[in-house]
């Protein structure tokens, strides 16, 4: 059976896609990195104003809200028919830095190759902004002016930096984020064309560990073998965070969780992750267990002499930044303390150790028993013409937990235009345009069906 509403919205979205890709090109061209040491802050301001003006042009009351970290969030609202449910749509306009020499094409010039569009932010997260806008435009085209539901659209400007500006703003102004349904557009599908609702996020607990053993470098020929080596001590401490199979082994943290949702096929994971032939993946559980249900530790960086220009010396100091991802149900603050105490206990030979706790983000688990979740899952399936899957996300989106705290009664779920081939945060980030059009159609269908159900 055909659905006239679905057919009309599909046609509207198809007609809007050339405009969406043109606007994505304009938005990608803005180097909106929320770090003045990397890009001109003016680029961030221009991106914020672009989003504000685009939402205002679609009939929403849009403004810039300065958050405590000094960046601007765009907050736009629309009051629908009396007693209509309110839906909050989220995305972010800031992006990760991009080093042009590592890209096949200019990261700030959206470039089409083999059906995909390449550029920094194309998938994370400017493509989601365009999906939201296209959904709103399709809805508005059917009504002639307004929307079937009340709306709040929030687009922040410092998500990638993890400085917590919008989370702090939410805590100070919870009333501005009240909604029955929150759709976080900042993740994606398990594969192109496979509609996916993300229902779990890992939290994060980052720590910098610094090791000192002496007052200065020592000649490795004259002193090596007896003089304590800070770099070797640090390496031993970091090695203690995993067992021989790669399982996380932090004292006091359970690492045996099991993922009950859609499983991530191991062969697909190897291809998505670009694991070299013959290299074993780590961990003894399933891929999904390790990505979405268990703590995972990663060494993000080490302060040590570079190979080029190194000299034969025993090092008196070394440091590392260690990231700990924590699954739903695990407190990130306690996990961070467990990490610190484990490293402290693993320090050999009385070396001096200092810790700096540099980041916390709580995990999140979505409710799947709400009518809104059911309606969105159905809209996704119809838009993509495929069964909707549920998945976890190994990354952290701290705002999600902040919104859940502010409005625990809200139904919160995560979607997005990315998928494994998008290479978010990496060189040659890209988006498949069908992911934008399908998500836009799904959101437009959802808004109409939600209003009909509420009526």
C-alpha positions as CSV (number, residue, x, y, z in Angstrom):
1,X,0.0,0.0,0.0
2,X,1.2,3.5,-0.8
3,X,1.3,6.3,1.8
4,X,0.4,9.6,0.1
5,X,2.1,11.6,2.9
6,X,5.3,9.6,2.6
7,X,5.2,9.9,-1.2
8,X,4.8,13.7,-1.0
9,X,7.5,14.1,1.5
10,X,9.9,11.9,-0.4
11,X,9.3,14.0,-3.5
12,X,9.9,17.2,-1.6
13,X,13.1,15.9,-0.1
14,X,14.4,14.8,-3.5
15,X,13.7,18.2,-4.9
16,X,15.5,19.9,-2.0
17,X,18.7,17.8,-2.2
18,X,20.6,19.9,-4.8
19,X,20.1,22.9,-2.5
20,X,21.2,20.9,0.5
21,X,24.4,19.8,-1.1
22,X,25.1,23.4,-2.3
23,X,24.6,24.6,1.3
24,X,26.7,21.8,2.7
25,X,29.5,23.0,0.4
26,X,29.1,26.6,1.8
27,X,29.1,25.3,5.4
28,X,32.1,23.0,4.9
29,X,34.1,26.0,3.5
30,X,33.9,27.6,6.9
31,X,36.8,26.4,9.0
32,X,34.8,26.2,12.2
33,X,37.3,24.7,14.6
34,X,36.6,25.9,18.1
35,X,40.3,26.5,18.9
36,X,41.8,29.9,18.2
37,X,45.3,28.2,18.0
38,X,44.2,26.2,15.0
39,X,41.8,28.4,13.0
40,X,40.6,32.0,12.9
41,X,37.7,32.4,15.5
42,X,35.9,34.4,12.9
43,X,35.2,31.2,11.0
44,X,33.4,29.8,14.0
45,X,31.3,33.0,14.2
46,X,30.4,32.9,10.6
47,X,29.2,29.3,10.9
48,X,27.1,30.1,13.9
49,X,25.5,33.0,12.0
50,X,24.9,30.8,8.9
51,X,23.0,28.3,11.0
52,X,21.0,30.9,12.8
53,X,20.0,32.7,9.6
54,X,19.1,29.4,7.9
55,X,16.8,28.4,10.7
56,X,15.3,31.9,10.9
57,X,14.6,31.7,7.2
58,X,12.5,28.6,7.8
59,X,10.2,30.4,10.2
60,X,11.8,29.7,13.5
61,X,12.8,32.3,16.1
62,X,16.5,31.8,16.1
63,X,19.2,33.4,18.2
64,X,22.8,33.0,19.4
65,X,23.3,32.0,23.0
66,X,26.7,32.5,24.5
67,X,27.8,29.5,26.5
68,X,30.2,29.5,29.5
69,X,33.2,28.3,27.3
70,X,32.8,31.4,25.1
71,X,31.3,29.8,22.1
72,X,27.8,30.4,20.6
73,X,25.0,27.9,20.5
74,X,22.2,28.5,18.0
75,X,18.8,28.0,19.7
76,X,15.7,28.2,17.4
77,X,12.1,27.6,18.4
78,X,8.7,27.2,16.8
79,X,5.4,26.9,18.7
80,X,3.1,24.5,16.9
81,X,-0.6,23.9,17.3
82,X,-1.9,24.0,20.9
83,X,-0.9,21.0,23.0
84,X,1.3,19.6,20.2
85,X,4.4,17.7,21.4
86,X,7.7,19.5,21.3
87,X,10.7,17.9,19.5
88,X,14.2,19.0,20.0
89,X,16.7,18.5,17.1
90,X,20.4,18.7,17.9
91,X,23.6,19.0,15.8
92,X,26.9,20.9,16.1
93,X,28.6,23.2,13.6
94,X,32.1,23.0,14.9
95,X,34.5,20.5,13.4
96,X,37.8,18.8,14.0
97,X,41.0,20.3,12.6
98,X,42.1,19.2,9.1
99,X,45.6,19.1,7.8
100,X,45.4,19.6,4.1
101,X,48.5,17.6,3.3
102,X,46.9,14.4,4.6
103,X,43.8,14.7,2.4
104,X,43.3,13.6,-1.2
105,X,41.4,16.9,-1.9
106,X,41.1,20.2,-0.1
107,X,39.3,19.5,3.2
108,X,37.5,22.8,3.1
109,X,36.1,22.4,-0.4
110,X,33.3,19.8,-0.6
111,X,34.5,17.5,-3.4
112,X,32.5,14.6,-5.0
113,X,34.3,11.4,-5.8
114,X,32.6,8.1,-6.7
115,X,29.2,9.2,-5.3
116,X,30.5,10.5,-2.0
117,X,31.2,14.1,-0.9
118,X,34.5,14.7,0.9
119,X,35.2,17.6,3.3
120,X,35.8,18.3,6.9
121,X,32.5,18.2,8.7
122,X,30.6,16.6,5.8
123,X,29.5,13.8,8.1
124,X,30.4,15.2,11.5
125,X,28.3,17.1,11.9
126,X,27.4,19.6,9.2
127,X,25.7,16.9,7.1
128,X,23.3,16.5,10.1
129,X,22.5,20.2,10.1
130,X,21.5,19.9,6.4
131,X,19.4,16.8,7.2
132,X,17.5,18.7,9.8
133,X,17.0,21.7,7.6
134,X,15.9,19.6,4.7
135,X,13.3,17.8,6.9
136,X,12.0,21.1,8.1
137,X,11.7,22.5,4.6
138,X,9.9,19.4,3.4
139,X,7.4,19.7,6.2
140,X,6.9,23.4,5.6
141,X,6.3,22.8,1.9
142,X,3.4,20.5,2.7
143,X,1.8,22.9,5.1
144,X,2.6,26.1,3.3
145,X,4.1,27.8,6.3
146,X,4.3,26.0,9.7
147,X,5.1,22.6,11.2
148,X,3.0,19.8,12.6
149,X,4.8,19.9,16.0
150,X,6.4,22.4,18.3
151,X,10.2,22.5,17.7
152,X,13.4,23.5,19.3
153,X,16.6,23.2,17.2
154,X,19.9,23.4,19.0
155,X,23.2,23.6,17.1
156,X,26.3,24.1,19.3
157,X,29.8,25.3,18.5
158,X,32.3,23.5,20.7
159,X,31.2,19.8,20.8
160,X,34.5,18.6,19.3
161,X,36.6,20.4,21.9
162,X,34.8,18.8,24.8
163,X,34.9,22.0,26.9
164,X,31.3,21.5,28.1
165,X,30.0,24.9,27.1
166,X,26.5,23.7,26.1
167,X,26.3,21.2,28.9
168,X,26.9,24.0,31.4
169,X,24.3,26.2,29.6
170,X,21.7,23.4,29.8
171,X,22.3,23.1,33.6
172,X,21.8,26.9,34.0
173,X,18.8,27.2,31.6
174,X,17.0,23.8,31.6
175,X,13.7,25.4,30.6
176,X,15.1,26.3,27.2
177,X,15.6,22.6,26.4
178,X,12.2,21.2,27.5
179,X,10.9,18.7,25.0
180,X,9.0,15.4,24.9
181,X,11.4,14.0,22.3
182,X,15.1,14.7,21.7
183,X,16.7,13.7,18.4
184,X,20.5,14.0,18.7
185,X,21.9,14.2,15.1
186,X,25.6,13.4,15.7
187,X,26.1,9.6,15.1
188,X,25.1,7.5,12.1
189,X,24.2,4.2,10.6
190,X,26.0,0.8,10.8
191,X,26.3,0.9,7.0
192,X,25.1,3.0,4.1
193,X,21.3,2.5,3.7
194,X,20.8,0.7,7.0
195,X,18.6,2.8,9.3
196,X,20.1,2.8,12.8
197,X,19.0,4.2,16.1
198,X,21.8,4.6,18.5
199,X,20.7,3.6,22.0
200,X,23.9,3.6,24.1
201,X,26.9,5.9,24.4
202,X,30.1,5.3,26.2
203,X,31.3,8.0,28.6
204,X,34.9,9.1,28.9
205,X,37.5,9.8,31.6
206,X,40.8,11.2,30.4
207,X,43.9,11.5,32.5
208,X,47.4,12.7,32.0
209,X,50.1,10.8,33.9
210,X,53.6,12.3,34.4
211,X,56.6,10.3,35.5
212,X,59.9,11.7,36.9
213,X,63.0,9.8,37.9
214,X,65.8,12.4,38.0
215,X,66.8,16.0,37.5
216,X,68.1,15.7,34.0
217,X,69.1,13.4,31.1
218,X,71.9,11.0,31.7
219,X,74.3,9.5,29.1
220,X,72.9,6.0,28.3
221,X,76.4,4.6,28.0
222,X,77.7,5.9,31.3
223,X,74.5,5.4,33.4
224,X,72.1,3.2,31.4
225,X,71.3,-0.1,33.1
226,X,71.3,1.3,36.6
227,X,69.8,4.8,36.4
228,X,66.0,4.7,36.6
229,X,64.4,5.4,33.2
230,X,61.2,7.5,33.3
231,X,60.1,6.5,29.8
232,X,60.6,2.8,30.5
233,X,58.6,3.1,33.7
234,X,55.8,4.8,31.9
235,X,55.7,2.1,29.2
236,X,55.5,-0.6,31.9
237,X,52.7,1.3,33.6
238,X,50.7,1.7,30.4
239,X,51.3,-2.0,29.4
240,X,49.6,-3.0,32.7
241,X,46.3,-1.6,31.5
242,X,45.6,-4.6,29.2
243,X,46.2,-8.3,29.4
244,X,47.8,-10.4,26.7
245,X,44.5,-10.6,24.7
246,X,44.0,-6.9,24.9
247,X,41.2,-6.9,27.5
248,X,41.1,-3.9,29.8
249,X,42.6,-4.8,33.1
250,X,42.1,-1.8,35.4
251,X,41.9,-2.8,39.0
252,X,38.3,-2.3,40.3
253,X,36.6,-2.0,36.9
254,X,34.5,-4.8,35.6
255,X,35.2,-5.6,31.9
256,X,32.8,-8.4,31.2
257,X,29.7,-6.6,29.9
258,X,27.7,-8.1,27.1
259,X,25.9,-6.2,24.3
260,X,22.4,-7.4,23.7
261,X,21.5,-5.4,20.5
262,X,22.6,-5.7,16.9
263,X,26.0,-7.3,16.6
264,X,28.9,-5.8,14.7
265,X,30.1,-8.4,12.3
266,X,33.8,-9.1,12.8
267,X,34.8,-9.2,9.1
268,X,32.9,-5.9,8.5
269,X,34.6,-4.4,11.6
270,X,38.0,-5.3,10.2
271,X,37.3,-3.7,6.9
272,X,35.7,-0.6,8.5
273,X,38.7,-0.2,10.9
274,X,41.3,-0.8,8.2
275,X,43.1,-3.5,10.2
276,X,46.0,-4.9,8.3
277,X,46.1,-8.5,7.2
278,X,47.4,-10.9,9.8
279,X,46.9,-8.3,12.7
280,X,44.5,-9.7,15.3
281,X,41.9,-7.5,16.8
282,X,42.1,-7.1,20.6
283,X,39.8,-8.4,23.3
284,X,38.2,-11.8,23.9
285,X,34.5,-10.9,23.7
286,X,32.5,-9.9,20.7
287,X,33.2,-6.7,18.8
288,X,30.0,-5.2,20.1
289,X,30.8,-6.2,23.7
290,X,34.1,-4.3,23.5
291,X,32.8,-1.2,21.7
292,X,29.6,-0.6,23.5
293,X,29.4,-2.6,26.8
294,X,32.9,-2.7,28.3
295,X,35.5,-0.1,29.4
296,X,38.3,0.5,26.9
297,X,41.6,2.3,27.5
298,X,43.6,4.1,24.8
299,X,46.9,5.9,25.0
300,X,46.2,9.2,23.1
301,X,49.7,10.6,23.2
302,X,53.1,10.4,24.8
303,X,55.6,13.1,25.6
304,X,59.0,11.5,24.8
305,X,61.9,12.4,22.5
306,X,61.2,11.9,18.8
307,X,63.1,9.2,16.9
308,X,64.5,11.8,14.6
309,X,67.0,13.9,16.5
310,X,67.1,11.6,19.5
311,X,70.3,11.3,21.6
312,X,71.7,8.4,23.7
313,X,70.3,9.5,27.0
314,X,68.3,8.0,29.8
315,X,65.1,10.0,30.1
316,X,64.3,11.7,33.5
317,X,60.7,12.5,32.6
318,X,57.9,11.2,30.4
319,X,54.1,11.7,30.2
320,X,51.1,10.2,28.5
321,X,47.4,11.1,28.0
322,X,45.2,8.1,28.7
323,X,41.6,7.9,27.6
324,X,39.2,5.6,29.3
325,X,35.8,5.0,27.7
326,X,33.2,3.7,30.1
327,X,29.9,1.9,29.2
328,X,26.4,2.7,30.4
329,X,26.0,1.9,34.0
330,X,29.6,2.8,35.0
331,X,30.3,6.1,36.8
332,X,33.1,7.9,34.9
333,X,34.4,9.7,38.0
334,X,34.9,6.4,39.8
335,X,36.4,4.9,36.7
336,X,38.8,7.8,36.4
337,X,39.9,7.3,40.0
338,X,40.3,3.5,39.4
339,X,42.5,4.3,36.4
340,X,44.6,6.7,38.5
341,X,45.0,4.2,41.4
342,X,45.9,1.4,39.0
343,X,48.6,3.4,37.3
344,X,49.9,4.6,40.7
345,X,50.1,1.0,41.8
346,X,51.8,-0.1,38.6
347,X,54.6,2.5,38.9
348,X,57.9,0.7,39.4
349,X,60.8,1.4,41.7
350,X,59.4,4.4,43.6
351,X,59.3,6.7,40.5
352,X,57.5,10.0,41.1
353,X,54.1,10.1,39.5
354,X,51.6,12.9,39.1
355,X,48.1,12.9,37.6
356,X,46.0,15.5,35.9
357,X,42.3,14.7,35.4
358,X,41.4,16.4,32.2
359,X,37.9,15.3,31.1
360,X,34.8,13.5,32.2
361,X,31.7,12.5,30.2
362,X,28.9,10.3,31.4
363,X,27.6,7.4,29.4
364,X,24.0,7.2,28.2
365,X,21.4,4.5,27.6
366,X,18.2,5.4,25.7
367,X,14.7,4.3,26.6
368,X,13.3,2.0,23.9
369,X,9.8,1.5,25.4
370,X,8.3,4.9,24.4
371,X,5.8,5.6,21.7
372,X,8.1,8.2,20.2
373,X,10.9,5.6,19.9
374,X,8.5,3.3,18.1
375,X,7.3,6.0,15.7
376,X,10.9,7.1,14.9
377,X,12.0,3.5,14.3
378,X,9.0,3.1,11.9
379,X,9.8,6.4,10.1
380,X,13.4,5.4,9.7
381,X,12.4,2.0,8.2
382,X,10.0,3.6,5.8
383,X,12.5,6.3,4.7
384,X,15.3,3.9,4.1
385,X,13.1,1.0,2.9
386,X,14.9,-1.3,5.3
387,X,14.4,-2.6,8.8
388,X,15.6,-0.3,11.6
389,X,18.5,-1.5,13.7
390,X,19.7,-0.5,17.1
391,X,23.3,0.0,17.9
392,X,25.7,1.5,20.4
393,X,28.3,4.3,19.9
394,X,31.8,4.0,21.3
395,X,32.2,7.8,21.3
396,X,30.9,10.2,23.9
397,X,28.3,13.0,23.5
398,X,28.2,14.5,27.0
399,X,25.3,16.8,26.1
400,X,23.0,13.7,25.9
401,X,23.5,13.0,29.6
402,X,23.0,16.7,30.5
403,X,19.7,16.7,28.6
404,X,18.6,13.5,30.3
405,X,19.4,15.1,33.7
406,X,17.5,18.3,32.9
407,X,14.5,16.4,31.5
408,X,14.4,12.8,32.6
409,X,10.9,12.3,31.2
410,X,12.1,13.1,27.6
411,X,12.6,10.3,25.1
412,X,16.1,10.7,23.8
413,X,17.6,8.9,20.8
414,X,20.5,9.4,18.5
415,X,20.7,9.3,14.7
416,X,23.0,10.7,12.0
417,X,24.3,10.8,8.4
418,X,27.7,9.1,9.2
419,X,28.6,5.4,8.7
420,X,31.9,3.6,8.9
421,X,33.1,4.8,5.5
422,X,32.7,8.4,6.6
423,X,36.0,8.4,8.5
424,X,34.8,10.9,11.0
425,X,37.7,12.9,12.7
426,X,40.1,11.4,10.1
427,X,41.5,12.5,6.8
428,X,39.2,12.3,3.8
429,X,36.0,12.5,5.9
430,X,33.0,12.1,3.6
431,X,29.2,11.7,3.5
432,X,27.0,9.7,1.2
433,X,24.2,12.0,0.0
434,X,21.6,9.3,0.3
435,X,22.2,9.3,4.1
436,X,21.2,13.0,4.2
437,X,18.1,12.5,2.1
438,X,17.0,9.4,3.9
439,X,17.5,10.9,7.4
440,X,15.7,14.1,6.3
441,X,12.7,12.1,5.0
442,X,12.7,10.0,8.2
443,X,12.6,13.1,10.4
444,X,9.9,14.7,8.3
445,X,7.7,11.6,8.5
446,X,8.3,11.3,12.2
447,X,7.2,14.9,12.9
448,X,3.9,14.4,11.0
449,X,3.2,10.9,12.5
450,X,4.0,12.2,16.0
451,X,1.5,15.1,15.5
452,X,-1.1,12.7,14.2
453,X,-0.6,10.3,17.1
454,X,-0.8,13.2,19.6
455,X,-3.9,14.6,18.0
